[in-house]
Amino acid sequence: MADILSCFRCGASLAKLSLPLSRRDECPECAVHVHVCRMCIYFAVNVPKQCREDDAEEVTDKEKVNYCEWFKPSNNAFDPAWAARAGRAKGELAALFGEGPETVAGEDALTRQADDLFK
Protein backbone atom coordinates (compact mmCIF):
# COMPACT_ATOMS: atom_id res chain seq x y z
CA MET A 1 0.00 0.00 0.00
CA ALA A 2 1.40 3.34 -1.00
CA ASP A 3 -0.63 5.30 1.55
CA ILE A 4 0.22 5.15 5.21
CA LEU A 5 -2.33 3.51 7.49
CA SER A 6 -3.70 5.51 10.40
CA CYS A 7 -5.39 4.31 13.55
CA PHE A 8 -9.17 4.52 13.26
CA ARG A 9 -9.47 5.90 16.80
CA CYS A 10 -6.64 8.44 17.25
CA GLY A 11 -5.26 8.93 13.74
CA ALA A 12 -1.70 7.92 14.65
CA SER A 13 0.46 6.42 11.92
CA LEU A 14 0.61 2.64 11.77
CA ALA A 15 3.61 2.64 9.42
CA LYS A 16 5.75 0.69 11.92
CA LEU A 17 3.36 -2.27 11.81
CA SER A 18 4.04 -4.92 9.20
CA LEU A 19 1.39 -5.97 6.72
CA PRO A 20 -0.76 -7.96 6.75
CA LEU A 21 -1.97 -6.70 10.13
CA SER A 22 -2.04 -9.36 12.81
CA ARG A 23 -4.94 -9.85 15.19
CA ARG A 24 -2.54 -8.85 17.98
CA ASP A 25 -1.39 -5.59 16.41
CA GLU A 26 -2.18 -2.46 18.38
CA CYS A 27 -1.91 1.26 17.71
CA PRO A 28 1.43 2.49 19.12
CA GLU A 29 -0.27 5.64 20.47
CA CYS A 30 -3.64 4.59 21.97
CA ALA A 31 -3.07 0.79 22.23
CA VAL A 32 -6.37 -0.06 20.53
CA HIS A 33 -6.43 -3.23 18.43
CA VAL A 34 -6.36 -2.52 14.69
CA HIS A 35 -7.65 -5.79 13.20
CA VAL A 36 -11.22 -4.55 13.64
CA CYS A 37 -14.15 -3.76 11.36
CA ARG A 38 -13.67 0.00 11.78
CA MET A 39 -10.21 -0.36 10.15
CA CYS A 40 -11.48 -2.34 7.16
CA ILE A 41 -12.12 -1.15 3.60
CA TYR A 42 -15.51 -2.91 3.70
CA PHE A 43 -16.75 -1.05 6.80
CA ALA A 44 -19.61 1.37 6.10
CA VAL A 45 -22.13 2.70 8.60
CA ASN A 46 -24.83 3.13 5.96
CA VAL A 47 -25.17 -0.51 4.82
CA PRO A 48 -26.71 -3.58 6.50
CA LYS A 49 -24.42 -5.14 9.12
CA GLN A 50 -22.14 -2.12 8.43
CA CYS A 51 -20.16 -4.25 5.97
CA ARG A 52 -20.03 -4.01 2.18
CA GLU A 53 -18.86 -7.63 1.87
CA ASP A 54 -21.98 -9.79 1.56
CA ASP A 55 -20.17 -13.05 2.38
CA ALA A 56 -18.57 -11.79 5.59
CA GLU A 57 -19.93 -13.10 8.88
CA GLU A 58 -21.62 -10.46 11.01
CA VAL A 59 -19.50 -8.89 13.73
CA THR A 60 -21.55 -7.05 16.33
CA ASP A 61 -18.81 -4.96 17.96
CA LYS A 62 -17.02 -3.13 15.16
CA GLU A 63 -14.16 -2.05 17.45
CA LYS A 64 -13.20 -5.47 18.83
CA VAL A 65 -10.62 -7.84 17.37
CA ASN A 66 -12.17 -10.38 15.03
CA TYR A 67 -11.31 -13.30 12.78
CA CYS A 68 -12.92 -11.93 9.60
CA GLU A 69 -11.26 -13.45 6.55
CA TRP A 70 -12.29 -10.48 4.40
CA PHE A 71 -10.40 -7.91 6.49
CA LYS A 72 -8.30 -5.46 4.49
CA PRO A 73 -6.97 -2.35 6.24
CA SER A 74 -8.26 0.98 5.01
CA ASN A 75 -6.12 4.07 4.52
CA ASN A 76 -9.17 6.21 5.32
CA ALA A 77 -10.29 4.61 8.58
CA PHE A 78 -9.61 7.67 10.73
CA ASP A 79 -12.48 10.16 10.67
CA PRO A 80 -11.61 13.38 12.55
CA ALA A 81 -15.28 14.37 12.76
CA TRP A 82 -16.17 11.03 14.37
CA ALA A 83 -13.25 11.35 16.77
CA ALA A 84 -14.41 14.84 17.78
CA ARG A 85 -17.99 13.62 18.36
CA ALA A 86 -16.71 10.69 20.41
CA GLY A 87 -14.53 13.02 22.49
CA ARG A 88 -17.46 15.35 23.16
CA ALA A 89 -19.69 12.43 24.11
CA LYS A 90 -17.08 11.09 26.55
CA GLY A 91 -16.68 14.56 28.06
CA GLU A 92 -20.43 14.92 28.50
CA LEU A 93 -20.63 11.48 30.10
CA ALA A 94 -17.78 12.33 32.47
CA ALA A 95 -19.49 15.61 33.41
CA LEU A 96 -22.74 13.75 34.05
CA PHE A 97 -20.97 11.62 36.66
CA GLY A 98 -19.02 14.53 38.18
CA GLU A 99 -15.75 13.68 36.50
CA GLY A 100 -15.38 16.89 34.55
CA PRO A 101 -12.15 18.72 33.71
CA GLU A 102 -12.09 20.38 37.15
CA THR A 103 -12.07 16.97 38.85
CA VAL A 104 -9.33 15.67 36.58
CA ALA A 105 -7.29 18.86 37.04
CA GLY A 106 -7.70 18.55 40.83
CA GLU A 107 -6.52 14.96 40.69
CA ASP A 108 -3.50 16.05 38.66
CA ALA A 109 -2.70 18.71 41.27
CA LEU A 110 -2.99 16.14 44.06
CA THR A 111 -0.76 13.74 42.15
CA ARG A 112 1.85 16.48 41.68
CA GLN A 113 1.70 17.33 45.40
CA ALA A 114 2.19 13.67 46.30
CA ASP A 115 5.08 13.38 43.85
CA ASP A 116 6.67 16.53 45.32
CA LEU A 117 6.66 14.91 48.79
CA PHE A 118 8.94 12.16 47.54
CA LYS A 119 11.47 14.30 45.68
C-alpha positions in Angstrom: 0.0 0.0 0.0 1.4 3.3 -1.0 -0.6 5.3 1.6 0.2 5.1 5.2 -2.3 3.5 7.5 -3.7 5.5 10.4 -5.4 4.3 13.6 -9.2 4.5 13.3 -9.5 5.9 16.8 -6.6 8.4 17.3 -5.3 8.9 13.7 -1.7 7.9 14.6 0.5 6.4 11.9 0.6 2.6 11.8 3.6 2.6 9.4 5.7 0.7 11.9 3.4 -2.3 11.8 4.0 -4.9 9.2 1.4 -6.0 6.7 -0.8 -8.0 6.8 -2.0 -6.7 10.1 -2.0 -9.4 12.8 -4.9 -9.8 15.2 -2.5 -8.9 18.0 -1.4 -5.6 16.4 -2.2 -2.5 18.4 -1.9 1.3 17.7 1.4 2.5 19.1 -0.3 5.6 20.5 -3.6 4.6 22.0 -3.1 0.8 22.2 -6.4 -0.1 20.5 -6.4 -3.2 18.4 -6.4 -2.5 14.7 -7.7 -5.8 13.2 -11.2 -4.6 13.6 -14.2 -3.8 11.4 -13.7 0.0 11.8 -10.2 -0.4 10.2 -11.5 -2.3 7.2 -12.1 -1.1 3.6 -15.5 -2.9 3.7 -16.8 -1.0 6.8 -19.6 1.4 6.1 -22.1 2.7 8.6 -24.8 3.1 6.0 -25.2 -0.5 4.8 -26.7 -3.6 6.5 -24.4 -5.1 9.1 -22.1 -2.1 8.4 -20.2 -4.2 6.0 -20.0 -4.0 2.2 -18.9 -7.6 1.9 -22.0 -9.8 1.6 -20.2 -13.0 2.4 -18.6 -11.8 5.6 -19.9 -13.1 8.9 -21.6 -10.5 11.0 -19.5 -8.9 13.7 -21.6 -7.1 16.3 -18.8 -5.0 18.0 -17.0 -3.1 15.2 -14.2 -2.0 17.4 -13.2 -5.5 18.8 -10.6 -7.8 17.4 -12.2 -10.4 15.0 -11.3 -13.3 12.8 -12.9 -11.9 9.6 -11.3 -13.5 6.5 -12.3 -10.5 4.4 -10.4 -7.9 6.5 -8.3 -5.5 4.5 -7.0 -2.3 6.2 -8.3 1.0 5.0 -6.1 4.1 4.5 -9.2 6.2 5.3 -10.3 4.6 8.6 -9.6 7.7 10.7 -12.5 10.2 10.7 -11.6 13.4 12.6 -15.3 14.4 12.8 -16.2 11.0 14.4 -13.2 11.4 16.8 -14.4 14.8 17.8 -18.0 13.6 18.4 -16.7 10.7 20.4 -14.5 13.0 22.5 -17.5 15.4 23.2 -19.7 12.4 24.1 -17.1 11.1 26.5 -16.7 14.6 28.1 -20.4 14.9 28.5 -20.6 11.5 30.1 -17.8 12.3 32.5 -19.5 15.6 33.4 -22.7 13.7 34.0 -21.0 11.6 36.7 -19.0 14.5 38.2 -15.7 13.7 36.5 -15.4 16.9 34.5 -12.2 18.7 33.7 -12.1 20.4 37.1 -12.1 17.0 38.8 -9.3 15.7 36.6 -7.3 18.9 37.0 -7.7 18.5 40.8 -6.5 15.0 40.7 -3.5 16.1 38.7 -2.7 18.7 41.3 -3.0 16.1 44.1 -0.8 13.7 42.2 1.9 16.5 41.7 1.7 17.3 45.4 2.2 13.7 46.3 5.1 13.4 43.8 6.7 16.5 45.3 6.7 14.9 48.8 8.9 12.2 47.5 11.5 14.3 45.7 
